[in-house]
Each structure stands twice: as structure tokens, then as C-alpha cells.
């Protein structure tokens, strides 16, 4: 379940920039804990509802291409944050 949806106005050029945006938008107070970078996963859902992980620049550019090629789609990134007892998630929308 998503606990927050954020809109990104500018498209990050690379994975590192995207990861910075994600980290800067995590509500640490709501989570009640510090989050290690290794506990953050970035994904998007394609037209078949498969969740595709984004690990690097190539994956990110493939996600952008998918959204561009599917004119009815907008790229919505699902951010999973692993904690010791649960996973929390949020969505970032790129339009």
C-alpha cells in the first residue's frame, strides 16, 4: 500500500539523480526509522502489470522509452522501502 504520492516535475537524467530525488522525498518521520540505501527499491509497472526494477541508467531509460511509446501511460515509479518487519511503499509520478 502506498503511503504517499509525489509528482516529479523534472525528469532525472540518470539513475543517481533519480535516487537522490527518491531519498529526498522519503518521509523518515512517518517511517519512524533511518533507511539504508540498500533498503530502497525503485520499480514501475508495465502494461501487463509486471513490476520492472530500475537499478541503473539503462533500466531508467528503458522505463522512459516504455512511457513514451505507450501514449496512454504515464510513468509511475513504485518505491519500496524494506524494513525489518515490513515493506512500505510510495509512488512517484513522472509526467
N, CA, C and O atoms as CSV, one atom per row, in Angstrom:
chain,resi,resn,atom,element,x,y,z
A,1,UNK,N,N,0.840,-1.169,0.000
A,1,UNK,CA,C,0.000,0.000,0.000
A,1,UNK,C,C,0.891,1.240,0.000
A,1,UNK,O,O,1.865,1.319,0.749
A,2,UNK,N,N,0.552,2.187,-0.833
A,2,UNK,CA,C,1.331,3.419,-0.911
A,2,UNK,C,C,0.968,4.326,0.248
A,2,UNK,O,O,-0.208,4.469,0.584
A,3,UNK,N,N,1.966,4.935,0.857
A,3,UNK,CA,C,1.664,5.865,1.933
A,3,UNK,C,C,1.806,7.307,1.462
A,3,UNK,O,O,1.515,8.227,2.226
A,4,UNK,N,N,2.237,7.524,0.252
A,4,UNK,CA,C,2.351,8.882,-0.263
A,4,UNK,C,C,2.625,8.886,-1.745
A,4,UNK,O,O,3.338,8.024,-2.261
A,5,UNK,N,N,2.057,9.858,-2.427
A,5,UNK,CA,C,2.285,10.003,-3.857
A,5,UNK,C,C,2.880,11.384,-4.077
A,5,UNK,O,O,2.361,12.380,-3.571
A,6,UNK,N,N,3.957,11.439,-4.824
A,6,UNK,CA,C,4.639,12.690,-5.119
A,6,UNK,C,C,4.784,12.828,-6.630
A,6,UNK,O,O,5.009,11.839,-7.328
A,7,UNK,N,N,4.658,14.023,-7.124
A,7,UNK,CA,C,4.872,14.278,-8.545
A,7,UNK,C,C,6.263,14.871,-8.729
A,7,UNK,O,O,6.665,15.786,-8.009
A,8,UNK,N,N,6.981,14.341,-9.693
A,8,UNK,CA,C,8.304,14.858,-10.042
A,8,UNK,C,C,8.118,15.737,-11.266
A,8,UNK,O,O,7.676,15.258,-12.310
A,9,UNK,N,N,8.444,16.995,-11.156
A,9,UNK,CA,C,8.233,17.935,-12.268
A,9,UNK,C,C,9.306,17.792,-13.346
A,9,UNK,O,O,9.016,17.933,-14.534
A,10,UNK,N,N,10.526,17.517,-12.939
A,10,UNK,CA,C,11.618,17.400,-13.905
A,10,UNK,C,C,12.098,15.958,-13.962
A,10,UNK,O,O,12.266,15.303,-12.933
A,11,UNK,N,N,12.313,15.484,-15.155
A,11,UNK,CA,C,12.753,14.112,-15.370
A,11,UNK,C,C,14.231,13.986,-15.045
A,11,UNK,O,O,15.054,14.644,-15.681
A,12,UNK,N,N,14.589,13.155,-14.065
A,12,UNK,CA,C,16.015,12.942,-13.781
A,12,UNK,C,C,16.719,12.327,-15.000
A,12,UNK,O,O,16.177,11.439,-15.657
A,13,UNK,N,N,17.920,12.807,-15.286
A,13,UNK,CA,C,18.662,12.332,-16.454
A,13,UNK,C,C,19.283,10.962,-16.258
A,13,UNK,O,O,19.509,10.233,-17.223
A,14,UNK,N,N,19.561,10.610,-15.005
A,14,UNK,CA,C,20.234,9.337,-14.766
A,14,UNK,C,C,19.751,8.741,-13.432
A,14,UNK,O,O,19.027,9.376,-12.665
A,15,UNK,N,N,20.177,7.516,-13.196
A,15,UNK,CA,C,19.722,6.791,-12.005
A,15,UNK,C,C,20.159,7.484,-10.717
A,15,UNK,O,O,19.383,7.563,-9.765
A,16,UNK,N,N,21.388,7.983,-10.678
A,16,UNK,CA,C,21.865,8.656,-9.462
A,16,UNK,C,C,21.002,9.858,-9.112
A,16,UNK,O,O,20.679,10.074,-7.943
A,17,UNK,N,N,20.623,10.648,-10.126
A,17,UNK,CA,C,19.758,11.803,-9.877
A,17,UNK,C,C,18.375,11.355,-9.404
A,17,UNK,O,O,17.800,11.964,-8.502
A,18,UNK,N,N,17.845,10.301,-10.006
A,18,UNK,CA,C,16.555,9.763,-9.568
A,18,UNK,C,C,16.630,9.289,-8.130
A,18,UNK,O,O,15.727,9.556,-7.337
A,19,UNK,N,N,17.695,8.592,-7.791
A,19,UNK,CA,C,17.849,8.064,-6.436
A,19,UNK,C,C,17.921,9.202,-5.415
A,19,UNK,O,O,17.387,9.080,-4.313
A,20,UNK,N,N,18.578,10.305,-5.776
A,20,UNK,CA,C,18.630,11.469,-4.892
A,20,UNK,C,C,17.232,12.038,-4.660
A,20,UNK,O,O,16.877,12.389,-3.535
A,21,UNK,N,N,16.445,12.128,-5.728
A,21,UNK,CA,C,15.070,12.622,-5.594
A,21,UNK,C,C,14.276,11.713,-4.672
A,21,UNK,O,O,13.545,12.188,-3.804
A,22,UNK,N,N,14.416,10.424,-4.856
A,22,UNK,CA,C,13.701,9.456,-4.015
A,22,UNK,C,C,14.104,9.626,-2.558
A,22,UNK,O,O,13.244,9.730,-1.683
A,23,UNK,N,N,15.409,9.654,-2.292
A,23,UNK,CA,C,15.882,9.789,-0.904
A,23,UNK,C,C,15.404,11.090,-0.269
A,23,UNK,O,O,15.062,11.111,0.913
A,24,UNK,N,N,15.378,12.174,-1.041
A,24,UNK,CA,C,14.950,13.464,-0.512
A,24,UNK,C,C,13.447,13.530,-0.246
A,24,UNK,O,O,12.982,14.424,0.461
A,25,UNK,N,N,12.689,12.595,-0.806
A,25,UNK,CA,C,11.237,12.600,-0.627
A,25,UNK,C,C,10.741,11.538,0.344
A,25,UNK,O,O,9.534,11.400,0.542
A,26,UNK,N,N,11.637,10.798,0.942
A,26,UNK,CA,C,11.223,9.807,1.940
A,26,UNK,C,C,10.833,10.532,3.224
A,26,UNK,O,O,11.576,11.382,3.715
A,27,UNK,N,N,9.697,10.200,3.747
A,27,UNK,CA,C,9.213,10.793,4.996
A,27,UNK,C,C,9.728,9.936,6.154
A,27,UNK,O,O,9.056,9.011,6.611
A,28,UNK,N,N,10.930,10.266,6.614
A,28,UNK,CA,C,11.566,9.471,7.669
A,28,UNK,C,C,10.769,9.510,8.966
A,28,UNK,O,O,10.757,8.532,9.713
A,29,UNK,N,N,10.101,10.632,9.244
A,29,UNK,CA,C,9.274,10.720,10.457
A,29,UNK,C,C,8.123,9.721,10.401
A,29,UNK,O,O,7.804,9.070,11.396
A,30,UNK,N,N,7.507,9.607,9.234
A,30,UNK,CA,C,6.397,8.668,9.078
A,30,UNK,C,C,6.881,7.220,9.200
A,30,UNK,O,O,6.191,6.370,9.762
A,31,UNK,N,N,8.072,6.956,8.667
A,31,UNK,CA,C,8.632,5.608,8.775
A,31,UNK,C,C,9.082,5.309,10.196
A,31,UNK,O,O,9.036,4.164,10.647
A,32,UNK,N,N,9.513,6.342,10.888
A,32,UNK,CA,C,9.980,6.166,12.260
A,32,UNK,C,C,11.326,5.488,12.368
A,32,UNK,O,O,11.636,4.877,13.391
A,33,UNK,N,N,12.143,5.591,11.305
A,33,UNK,CA,C,13.444,4.943,11.323
A,33,UNK,C,C,14.330,5.500,10.217
A,33,UNK,O,O,13.850,6.142,9.282
A,34,UNK,N,N,15.615,5.247,10.337
A,34,UNK,CA,C,16.557,5.570,9.278
A,34,UNK,C,C,16.495,4.475,8.223
A,34,UNK,O,O,16.272,3.310,8.552
A,35,UNK,N,N,16.687,4.835,6.971
A,35,UNK,CA,C,16.637,3.872,5.867
A,35,UNK,C,C,17.997,3.829,5.193
A,35,UNK,O,O,18.531,4.866,4.800
A,36,UNK,N,N,18.559,2.636,5.058
A,36,UNK,CA,C,19.803,2.463,4.312
A,36,UNK,C,C,19.498,2.458,2.818
A,36,UNK,O,O,18.421,2.033,2.403
A,37,UNK,N,N,20.442,2.928,2.017
A,37,UNK,CA,C,20.246,2.945,0.564
A,37,UNK,C,C,19.943,1.554,0.009
A,37,UNK,O,O,19.178,1.421,-0.946
A,38,UNK,N,N,20.530,0.534,0.594
A,38,UNK,CA,C,20.318,-0.832,0.103
A,38,UNK,C,C,18.895,-1.328,0.362
A,38,UNK,O,O,18.483,-2.348,-0.189
A,39,UNK,N,N,18.144,-0.606,1.201
A,39,UNK,CA,C,16.769,-0.998,1.510
A,39,UNK,C,C,15.748,-0.346,0.584
A,39,UNK,O,O,14.547,-0.573,0.733
A,40,UNK,N,N,16.208,0.458,-0.366
A,40,UNK,CA,C,15.300,1.175,-1.271
A,40,UNK,C,C,15.316,0.507,-2.638
A,40,UNK,O,O,16.379,0.295,-3.223
A,41,UNK,N,N,14.130,0.176,-3.144
A,41,UNK,CA,C,13.975,-0.391,-4.483
A,41,UNK,C,C,13.077,0.522,-5.300
A,41,UNK,O,O,12.081,1.041,-4.795
A,42,UNK,N,N,13.433,0.717,-6.569
A,42,UNK,CA,C,12.641,1.551,-7.474
A,42,UNK,C,C,12.130,0.659,-8.598
A,42,UNK,O,O,12.896,-0.083,-9.213
A,43,UNK,N,N,10.823,0.740,-8.858
A,43,UNK,CA,C,10.200,-0.086,-9.886
A,43,UNK,C,C,9.134,0.721,-10.626
A,43,UNK,O,O,8.729,1.797,-10.188
A,44,UNK,N,N,8.692,0.173,-11.756
A,44,UNK,CA,C,7.499,0.687,-12.430
A,44,UNK,C,C,6.689,-0.515,-12.891
A,44,UNK,O,O,7.197,-1.633,-12.967
A,45,UNK,N,N,5.430,-0.268,-13.194
A,45,UNK,CA,C,4.540,-1.335,-13.627
A,45,UNK,C,C,4.231,-1.144,-15.103
A,45,UNK,O,O,3.808,-0.066,-15.519
A,46,UNK,N,N,4.443,-2.198,-15.901
A,46,UNK,CA,C,4.189,-2.092,-17.336
A,46,UNK,C,C,2.729,-2.411,-17.651
A,46,UNK,O,O,1.920,-2.623,-16.747
A,47,UNK,N,N,2.403,-2.441,-18.944
A,47,UNK,CA,C,1.016,-2.658,-19.364
A,47,UNK,C,C,0.485,-4.044,-18.991
A,47,UNK,O,O,-0.728,-4.248,-18.949
A,48,UNK,N,N,1.370,-4.984,-18.724
A,48,UNK,CA,C,0.959,-6.323,-18.291
A,48,UNK,C,C,0.900,-6.435,-16.774
A,48,UNK,O,O,0.664,-7.512,-16.228
A,49,UNK,N,N,1.116,-5.318,-16.106
A,49,UNK,CA,C,1.135,-5.212,-14.657
A,49,UNK,C,C,2.303,-5.962,-14.021
A,49,UNK,O,O,2.254,-6.348,-12.853
A,50,UNK,N,N,3.364,-6.162,-14.825
A,50,UNK,CA,C,4.609,-6.698,-14.280
A,50,UNK,C,C,5.363,-5.552,-13.626
A,50,UNK,O,O,5.390,-4.437,-14.147
A,51,UNK,N,N,5.968,-5.827,-12.496
A,51,UNK,CA,C,6.783,-4.818,-11.818
A,51,UNK,C,C,8.223,-4.965,-12.307
A,51,UNK,O,O,8.849,-6.010,-12.130
A,52,UNK,N,N,8.733,-3.903,-12.922
A,52,UNK,CA,C,10.060,-3.894,-13.517
A,52,UNK,C,C,10.983,-3.070,-12.621
A,52,UNK,O,O,10.700,-1.903,-12.352
A,53,UNK,N,N,12.079,-3.662,-12.158
A,53,UNK,CA,C,13.026,-2.965,-11.284
A,53,UNK,C,C,13.929,-2.040,-12.087
A,53,UNK,O,O,14.289,-2.325,-13.229
A,54,UNK,N,N,14.281,-0.934,-11.462
A,54,UNK,CA,C,15.219,0.026,-12.047
A,54,UNK,C,C,16.450,0.050,-11.153
A,54,UNK,O,O,16.388,0.462,-9.995
A,55,UNK,N,N,17.579,-0.404,-11.716
A,55,UNK,CA,C,18.826,-0.492,-10.963
A,55,UNK,C,C,19.915,0.453,-11.459
A,55,UNK,O,O,20.869,0.742,-10.736
A,56,UNK,N,N,19.769,0.938,-12.708
A,56,UNK,CA,C,20.856,1.720,-13.303
A,56,UNK,C,C,20.312,2.630,-14.402
A,56,UNK,O,O,19.104,2.683,-14.634
A,57,UNK,N,N,21.208,3.340,-15.070
A,57,UNK,CA,C,20.806,4.285,-16.121
A,57,UNK,C,C,20.068,3.588,-17.255
A,57,UNK,O,O,19.070,4.113,-17.748
A,58,UNK,N,N,20.534,2.424,-17.677
A,58,UNK,CA,C,19.886,1.705,-18.772
A,58,UNK,C,C,18.447,1.342,-18.418
A,58,UNK,O,O,17.542,1.517,-19.234
A,59,UNK,N,N,18.235,0.842,-17.213
A,59,UNK,CA,C,16.878,0.494,-16.780
A,59,UNK,C,C,15.981,1.723,-16.749
A,59,UNK,O,O,14.818,1.662,-17.147
A,60,UNK,N,N,16.528,2.843,-16.273
A,60,UNK,CA,C,15.746,4.077,-16.201
A,60,UNK,C,C,15.363,4.547,-17.597
A,60,UNK,O,O,14.219,4.940,-17.823
A,61,UNK,N,N,16.296,4.513,-18.528
A,61,UNK,CA,C,15.998,4.956,-19.891
A,61,UNK,C,C,15.011,4.018,-20.579
A,61,UNK,O,O,14.206,4.462,-21.397
A,62,UNK,N,N,15.064,2.743,-20.261
A,62,UNK,CA,C,14.061,1.801,-20.789
A,62,UNK,C,C,12.675,2.144,-20.249
A,62,UNK,O,O,11.684,2.048,-20.973
A,63,UNK,N,N,12.602,2.540,-18.993
A,63,UNK,CA,C,11.325,2.947,-18.400
A,63,UNK,C,C,10.793,4.198,-19.104
A,63,UNK,O,O,9.602,4.284,-19.403
A,64,UNK,N,N,11.672,5.165,-19.368
A,64,UNK,CA,C,11.260,6.369,-20.089
A,64,UNK,C,C,10.766,6.017,-21.494
A,64,UNK,O,O,9.749,6.541,-21.948
A,65,UNK,N,N,11.485,5.133,-22.176
A,65,UNK,CA,C,11.072,4.710,-23.520
A,65,UNK,C,C,9.712,4.029,-23.485
A,65,UNK,O,O,8.871,4.271,-24.351
A,66,UNK,N,N,9.495,3.176,-22.484
A,66,UNK,CA,C,8.209,2.495,-22.351
A,66,UNK,C,C,7.093,3.524,-22.203
A,66,UNK,O,O,6.065,3.417,-22.872
A,67,UNK,N,N,7.276,4.514,-21.343
A,67,UNK,CA,C,6.244,5.533,-21.127
A,67,UNK,C,C,6.029,6.360,-22.399
A,67,UNK,O,O,4.892,6.698,-22.730
A,68,UNK,N,N,7.096,6.683,-23.103
A,68,UNK,CA,C,6.987,7.461,-24.337
A,68,UNK,C,C,6.262,6.673,-25.418
A,68,UNK,O,O,5.435,7.229,-26.141
A,69,UNK,N,N,6.567,5.380,-25.535
A,69,UNK,CA,C,5.960,4.533,-26.568
A,69,UNK,C,C,4.498,4.197,-26.271
A,69,UNK,O,O,3.742,3.862,-27.182
A,70,UNK,N,N,4.105,4.285,-25.017
A,70,UNK,CA,C,2.730,3.999,-24.623
A,70,UNK,C,C,2.050,5.324,-24.273
A,70,UNK,O,O,2.024,5.747,-23.117
A,71,UNK,N,N,1.506,5.959,-25.301
A,71,UNK,CA,C,0.990,7.322,-25.128
A,71,UNK,C,C,-0.117,7.424,-24.081
A,71,UNK,O,O,-0.359,8.506,-23.546
A,72,UNK,N,N,-0.783,6.327,-23.786
A,72,UNK,CA,C,-1.838,6.349,-22.773
A,72,UNK,C,C,-1.284,6.146,-21.366
A,72,UNK,O,O,-2.024,6.232,-20.386
A,73,UNK,N,N,-0.010,5.883,-21.268
A,73,UNK,CA,C,0.600,5.585,-19.970
A,73,UNK,C,C,1.385,6.784,-19.451
A,73,UNK,O,O,1.924,7.582,-20.217
A,74,UNK,N,N,1.428,6.881,-18.151
A,74,UNK,CA,C,2.373,7.797,-17.519
A,74,UNK,C,C,3.275,6.929,-16.651
A,74,UNK,O,O,2.849,5.902,-16.123
A,75,UNK,N,N,4.484,7.343,-16.516
A,75,UNK,CA,C,5.441,6.544,-15.754
A,75,UNK,C,C,5.228,6.800,-14.268
A,75,UNK,O,O,5.463,7.904,-13.777
A,76,UNK,N,N,4.791,5.789,-13.575
A,76,UNK,CA,C,4.606,5.865,-12.128
A,76,UNK,C,C,5.613,4.924,-11.490
A,76,UNK,O,O,5.587,3.713,-11.709
A,77,UNK,N,N,6.486,5.502,-10.706
A,77,UNK,CA,C,7.521,4.710,-10.051
A,77,UNK,C,C,7.034,4.271,-8.687
A,77,UNK,O,O,6.486,5.061,-7.919
A,78,UNK,N,N,7.239,3.024,-8.406
A,78,UNK,CA,C,6.899,2.461,-7.103
A,78,UNK,C,C,8.196,2.346,-6.312
A,78,UNK,O,O,9.157,1.721,-6.762
A,79,UNK,N,N,8.213,2.950,-5.145
A,79,UNK,CA,C,9.400,2.936,-4.295
A,79,UNK,C,C,9.115,2.019,-3.109
A,79,UNK,O,O,8.225,2.294,-2.304
A,80,UNK,N,N,9.865,0.942,-3.007
A,80,UNK,CA,C,9.711,0.023,-1.879
A,80,UNK,C,C,10.832,0.267,-0.891
A,80,UNK,O,O,12.001,0.359,-1.265
A,81,UNK,N,N,10.465,0.368,0.359
A,81,UNK,CA,C,11.438,0.562,1.422
A,81,UNK,C,C,11.329,-0.628,2.365
A,81,UNK,O,O,10.318,-0.809,3.044
A,82,UNK,N,N,12.369,-1.422,2.395
A,82,UNK,CA,C,12.369,-2.613,3.239
A,82,UNK,C,C,12.752,-2.247,4.662
A,82,UNK,O,O,13.751,-1.569,4.901
A,83,UNK,N,N,11.954,-2.701,5.583
A,83,UNK,CA,C,12.275,-2.544,6.989
A,83,UNK,C,C,12.389,-3.938,7.579
A,83,UNK,O,O,12.114,-4.925,6.897
A,84,UNK,N,N,12.786,-4.026,8.817
A,84,UNK,CA,C,12.978,-5.346,9.423
A,84,UNK,C,C,11.685,-6.140,9.500
A,84,UNK,O,O,11.700,-7.363,9.360
A,85,UNK,N,N,10.564,-5.459,9.721
A,85,UNK,CA,C,9.324,-6.194,9.921
A,85,UNK,C,C,8.329,-6.048,8.780
A,85,UNK,O,O,7.377,-6.823,8.692
A,86,UNK,N,N,8.531,-5.063,7.902
A,86,UNK,CA,C,7.520,-4.801,6.880
A,86,UNK,C,C,8.130,-4.072,5.700
A,86,UNK,O,O,9.272,-3.618,5.765
A,87,UNK,N,N,7.379,-3.961,4.633
A,87,UNK,CA,C,7.767,-3.141,3.493
A,87,UNK,C,C,6.756,-2.020,3.381
A,87,UNK,O,O,5.549,-2.255,3.449
A,88,UNK,N,N,7.239,-0.817,3.213
A,88,UNK,CA,C,6.372,0.322,2.972
A,88,UNK,C,C,6.699,0.830,1.589
A,88,UNK,O,O,7.812,0.646,1.098
A,89,UNK,N,N,5.733,1.469,0.961
A,89,UNK,CA,C,5.991,1.955,-0.387
A,89,UNK,C,C,5.359,3.313,-0.600
A,89,UNK,O,O,4.458,3.733,0.126
A,90,UNK,N,N,5.856,3.975,-1.607
A,90,UNK,CA,C,5.295,5.232,-2.056
A,90,UNK,C,C,5.404,5.257,-3.568
A,90,UNK,O,O,6.164,4.484,-4.153
A,91,UNK,N,N,4.659,6.132,-4.197
A,91,UNK,CA,C,4.713,6.245,-5.637
A,91,UNK,C,C,5.162,7.623,-6.038
A,91,UNK,O,O,4.803,8.617,-5.407
A,92,UNK,N,N,5.959,7.679,-7.104
A,92,UNK,CA,C,6.376,8.932,-7.707
A,92,UNK,C,C,5.859,8.922,-9.111
A,92,UNK,O,O,6.058,7.941,-9.828
A,93,UNK,N,N,5.208,9.966,-9.531
A,93,UNK,CA,C,4.641,10.042,-10.866
A,93,UNK,C,C,5.479,10.975,-11.720
A,93,UNK,O,O,5.752,12.110,-11.328
A,94,UNK,N,N,5.884,10.500,-12.883
A,94,UNK,CA,C,6.665,11.292,-13.830
A,94,UNK,C,C,5.785,11.596,-15.003
A,94,UNK,O,O,5.393,10.683,-15.730
A,95,UNK,N,N,5.458,12.861,-15.215
A,95,UNK,CA,C,4.612,13.217,-16.374
A,95,UNK,C,C,5.208,14.323,-17.161
A,95,UNK,O,O,4.633,14.746,-18.164
